[in-house]
């Protein structure tokens, strides 16, 4: 019997989930390799043992891949893990065959196998790559890294820092990653929230800075489920891009910037702290505030401040979608702990919540738990879409659309900036619009990766 898409996805364990070389990475033959392997490194302080992680080239985060806009990315993914895996190039408007979604766009790469990724990066911006087979486990073990596409005309800054934000669920006695990836509590509540927060693999990252220095900060939330509320101290800043896409005008960051899982933000900041002081990217929690990244101020870059930054150059295909002629779609999220979902369709059969939970499914989209053989919508190339997302659960969900970017529809049908991931709060309804301008089968899922693994995945077809 020919396997259905559902069968393939179950076998794959789907969740979620001429170019320059990465820094510190040499070409292996004609195509540079990107190798996923098991490694041990000092994640916790020196008094703790080393932690076993899964990483690209044994590092966390993985090697930075940096190239110019319009350049070609070629990487031979080599799988030295004990599980099948694949690589998703998050946020890149890519050819469908290169999207890296095991079970949808390719088979998972078996242990000891390899797969050649080859695509052009059409958009400048801050992106990232991560595992997309059993991603609720593999990303939590460390399989992710930054992908930076530089503008032809770089902004006027003194330097830039790529800051990958993450959290880890660790056993405090052994220092090892907690292996309860499939625990029903994580699946049915807010997701896998770690107890150890890092930036670029360090819990106490401190960087040098000078007074009146201008920095570009590229922020990437690579966590499985943690939402990062951030503000500036000793820094004055502007948001210039979200999810890789430049804003029409820089927006002053005067309050808290909220980054949901998989979201990114580019900031341009001026160091306003005095010499000998500290400027901070501050993590704001309900019951505490602490430094996510500290900038130790020594010396002075200039005697006076500069004028505010100019906007980044636009990317291609940033035109507004046609709302008047848009196809209406609706996606209703249900389930989870304290939810009101009594039953849902799983594998073509209606099952009660207790049976769904026993099968590891706690969530549903439009009354269906997990991936389906038919798409949420079958769209024509160039078709405009307006999609209403209704969160009928008590938990937030970071909804990520592969292959395309969208704009949030606000009051009076105003359209917000381009994004690829939107954070929808509990009992909240949000509306987005996009043009189906990239052909293929595109995943649409919650990027709280445990939620995706336990029911919150669907897909769109563009032909």
N, C-alpha and C positions, 0 to 999 in steps of 0.2 A: 504494500500500500504506500502511495506517495505521502510523505510527511506533510502536514499542514504547517502554516506559519507558526501556529501555536506550539506544535510539537518541536519545531526547530528552536523556538525561543526557550522552551522549557529545558531542552538539552543544553542550550548555550548558557543558561542561568542568567538571562538578561536582567539588568537592573539599570537604574539610572535614568542606569546607565543604559646649475649656476648659482644656488642659494648659499648663504653663509653657513658655516658650521656652527654648532653650539659652542659656547665658551668651554674650553677645556676638553673638547671632544675631537678626536682625529678621525679622518675618513678611514673606513675599513673596506678597501677595494674601491670600486666605482661609486657605490652608494654608501653614504655614511650610515652606520648602524645606530639603532636606538634599542638597547638591550634591557629587558626587564629581568631582574634577578633578585635572589634573596641575599641580604647583607646584614651586617651588624654594625651599629654606630652608636656614638654617645649622644643620645637624644636627651636623657635626663642629666642632672649635674653629675660631676665626677664621682661622688660618693655612691652612685648607683651603678649597677652593671650596664653594659651595652644592651641596646634594644634591637631585636631582630625585626627588620622592616623588609618590605618589598619595594624596590626602587628602580628607577631607570638609571643604569650605570652605578647602582649602589648608593645614590645620594638622595637627600630630601631637602628641597624639592629636586626634581630631575633637572638635567642640564638645560640651561636657557637656550632656546632656539631663537635666533635673531636674524632678520633678513629685511630687505627693502620691499616697499609696496610693489606688487606686481611680480615679485621674484618667485621662483619655483622652489617648492619644498620637496625634497626627496629623502626618504628615510627607510632603511630596511629594518623593520621591527623584528627583533629576535627574542623569542620567548624562552627564557631559562627558568621559568616558574614551574611549580608543581600543578598548575591549573592552566586551562586555555585562557587566552586573553586577546585583547585588541586595543587599538588606540583611537580615541575620538579627539578630533581637533576642534575644541569647543569655541564656538562663535564665528568660525571661518565659514563664509558662504562658499562652500566647496562643492566639487563634483560629488554626486550621491555615492558613487562606488568607493570613494575615499573617506566616507564619513565615519567608518570604524565601529559601527553598531553591530556587535555580534548577534546573529539571528535575524537581522533585518537587511543590512547592506553587505554583509560578508559572514563567512563562518569564523568562529573563534580560531585563533592560531594555537594549535596544539603545543604542549610542552616539547621543546626541541625544534619547533618549526619557525618559519619566518614569513613575513608578508611585506611587500614593497608598497609604501605609500608615496604617491607622486601627484602633486597638485600645485596650482598657482594660488597665491594669497592676494586676492584682489583689493582687500581693504587694509589700510593702516590701522593700528590700534593695539590694545592689550588683550591678548587671548591666552589660552592655556590648552594643554593636552592632558588626557587622563585615560585610565583603563575603562573599557566599556563592556566587559564581560564580568559578571558577578561584581559589579562596580561598588555595591554597598560594602563588600569586603575588600576588594583590591585597592580602591581609593583610600579606604581607612587604613590600609597597611602602608600607604605612601606612594602609590603609583600616579604621580601627577608632576607637571612641570610647566614653566611659563613659555609662551610663544609670543614674541614681540615682533610686530611688523612696523617698521619705521616709515614715517612720512618722507616724501621727497624733500620737503622744506621743514626742517625740524624747528620746534619752538625755541625761543631765546631763553635758555636756562643754563645755569652753571654746571649742573650735572643731573642725572636721574638715578632713581633707585627703584628696582622691582621688588615688591614686598608681597610675598605669598603667605596669607594668613591661614592657619589651620588649627585643628585641635585633635588630640589623641586620647583614646580611652585606654589607660594603662593600669596594670596591676601594681599598686604602690609597693608591694613586697618584693616582687620579682623584677619590676621595671619593664615587663613585656606587655605587648599589645593584648588587651582582653579579647579573647576569641569568641565572645558571645554575639557574633554578627547577626544570627538569626533569632535573637531573643524576642519573644512576643512583645515585651514591654517597649523595646526600641521600635519595632515594626508598627505598633498600634498607637504610640504616643508621638512625641515630638521628633523622633529619629535618634540616631546615634550621636549623643552629645558627649564630647570628651571631657576629661578632667585635667588636661595639660594643654595649655594654649601656646602656640609658637608663631613666630614670623621667620620665614626662611629656615625652618628647622631649629630655631633657638627661642627659648622662653624669655630671654633678657636681651634682645637685640639692641645694641647701642651703636650709633653711627656718628661720625664727626660732622660738624657743620660750622659755618662762619656766619656772624651777624650780617644781615642783609643779603645773604646768599639766596639765590632762587633755584629751587629744586622741582623736578618733575617726579612725582610719586605715582607709580603704577601699582594699584592695589588689586589683588586677586583673592577672593574667598574660595579656598580649595577644600573647605571642611565638608563633611558628610551632611551636616544638618544645622550647625551653629550659625546664628545670625549675629553679625558684628556691628554694633552701634559705635561709631567713631566720631571724635571731635578733635579739634586742634588746640594746642596750648603752646604759647611761644612761637606760633606760626600763624601767618595770615594766608588764606588760600582760596583757590577758585577750582571748581569742577570744570574740566574742559572736555571730558569724554566719559561715557557710560557704556559698559559692555563693548568697548572697543570703538564705538561710534562717536565722532566729535559732535559737541553741542554747537548750535548756531552762534551762541555767545557764551563766554565763560560765566559761570554762576558762582557768586561769592558763597563760600562755605562758612556760614555764621552760626549754624546749629549742629545737630547730629546728622552724620551721614550713615545711613543704614545699608549694609551690604548683606544680602541674603546669600545662601549657598550658590556658588557658581557665578555670582555677579562680580563685575569689575568696575573700577572707577579710576580715572586719571585725574590727578590733582596737580596744579602748579602752586607752590607755596613759597612764601618769603619768610626767612628766619628773622623773627622780631625779638627773640630773647637776647638778653645782654650777654656780652662775653663772660665766660666763666659760669654761665647758667646752663639750663637744659630746656630744649624744646621737645614736645612730645606729640606723637599720635596717640590719643587717649582712647582706651576701651571703656565704654560707659555701660555698666550693668545696673540693675535696679538697686542692688545693695552695696555695690562697691565700684570704684573707679581706679584703673591702674594704667600704667604706660604700656601700650602695645609695642611701640618703637620709641626709643629715646635718642635725641640728637644732642650730643655734647658740644656746646658752642665755644670754640676757641678761635680767636682772631676775628677779623672783620673783612668781608668781601668788598664792601664799598662804604663810603661815608653816608650815603643817603639811599632811600628806597627808590625803586623804579616804578614807572606807571604800571597799571594792571596789564595782564597778558592779553595778547590777541587770540582770536579763535584759531583752532587747528584747521587745516585745510579739509574741505569735505571729502568724503569717500564717494565712489560711484554709486548709483542707484539709491539715492536718498530721497527721491521724490515722495510726496505725500500720497497715500492710497486714496482711491476714489470712494469716499464713504457713500455717496448717493447711489452708486451702482454696486455696492458691495454685497456679497453673499452672506446672509446671516447664519451664524453657527452658535451653538450653545454647549457648554461643558459644565456639568454639575458634579462636584466632588462630594462624596459621602463616605461615611464609615469612621473608623478610628475609635479609640477609647472615648467614652462619654458621648458617642455619636448616636444618631437616630436611624442608622441603616439596619433594617430588619433582615434583609436578604439581598442577593444580587445574582447575576448570571455569571457562572464560572464554567468554562469548557462547554458552553452551550446548554447548561442546565441551571435552573434556579436552585440556589442553596440558601439555607438559613445562615445567620451570622455565626452561629456556633460551628457549623460545618465549614464555613469559609475560613474561620480562624484556625481550625484544625488543619486546613490545607495551606496555612501560611498567608492567607489573604485577608486583610483588614480594611481595605479601601476599594472604592469603585469610582469609575467615571461613567456617567450616564447609565447607571444601574448595571455596569459590567465591570467585573473584577479582573484586572490583568489585560494582557495584550489580546487582540482579536485578529481574526483572519481578514476582516474587512476594515478599511480605514474609517476614521472619524468623518472624513470628507474626501471626495474625489474631485480635485480641482483642475481647471484648465490653466495652462501656463499664461501668466499675466492677469489672472482673475483676482479682483480685490475681495477681501474677506473682512467681516467684522465679527469677532468672537466674544461672546459673553461668558465669563468664567465665574461660576457661582460656587463659593466655598461653603458647603453645608456641614462643615466639621468645626471643631473648636480649636484646631491647630492651624498654624500658617503653612503654606506650601509655596515653594519656589518653582514656578512652572517655566520649563525651558523648551524652546522650539529649535529644533535642529535645522540647519541649512538656510534659514531666513531670519531677518530681524522684523520687529513689529513696533508699533507705537501705541501707547495707552491712550484711550479715548477719554477725555475729561468732560467737564461741564460745557454744555453748548457745542458738543462734538469737536472741541479743541483737541489737538493731537500733540502728545508729548514727544520726548526724544526717542530715537531708535534704541531698542533693547533686544536681547535674546532671552532674558530671564526676568520674570516678574514675580514679586513676592506678594501673595494674596493672603491676607490675614484671616483668622478664624471668623466664620459667619460674615464674610465680606464678599462683595461682588465687584469684579473689575472687568473692564471691557478693553479689548485690544483690536487693532486693525493692521493688516499687512497686505502686500501684493504677493501672490504666489508666483514668484519670479525665478524659481529654481526647480527644475524638474527632478523627480525621483520620489522615493518613499522616505518620509522624514518623521523621525520620532518626536513626540510631544509628551513630556513626562514631568513628574515632580522631581526636583533635584535634591530634596531630602531623600537620599538614595535608598534608605530603608523603606520609605513610602513607595518608591518606584518598584522595589523588589516585591512588595506585598500588595500590589494592585493598581498603582497610579501610573499606568503607561497606556498611551494610545499612539496613533500615527496618522499622518496625512499623505495623500498621494497627489502629486502634481504631474500632469501629463500634457 
